[in-house]
């Protein structure tokens, strides 16, 4: 007979949380996105004037 492929002796690891993966990047991403947003808003204001 064939052996079962599931090994229940080792505990299954929980999948990584998406929020925990993003949190360390916030100090770099937030100022960059803020700068891009300010540039886009200034471009819109100049083009409408």
N, C-alpha and C positions, 0 to 999 in steps of 0.2 A: 504494500500500500504506500501511497505517497505521503510525505510529511506535510503537515500544515505550514503555510508560509507566515502566519501571524505569530509573532513572538510576544507573548503577554508578560514576559518576565521583566522587560524594561518599561518604565513608565513613559507614556506619550508626552511629548513636549507641547505646551500650549502655543498656538500661533502668536506671533509678535503683534502687539497692538499698534495700529496705524498712527494713533496720536502720539504714542511714546517714540515713534521713529521720527516724527516731524518736530517735536519740541526742541531738540538741540539745534535745529537750523533756524529757529525764529530770530535770534539776534542778528543773523546775517541777512535773512530774507526780508524782514520787515523794513529796514531802512532802504533797501534797494527798490522794493515795491512802492514805498512812499515817494521816493525820488522820481520814479517813472510816472506815478500818478500825478504828481505836481507838474511834471513836464507836459503831460497830456492835457491837463486842465489849462495850463498857460497857453498851449497851442490852440486849444478850442477858443479861449478868450480872445486871442489875437486874431484868429481867423474870422470870428464873428464881428469884431470891431471894424 
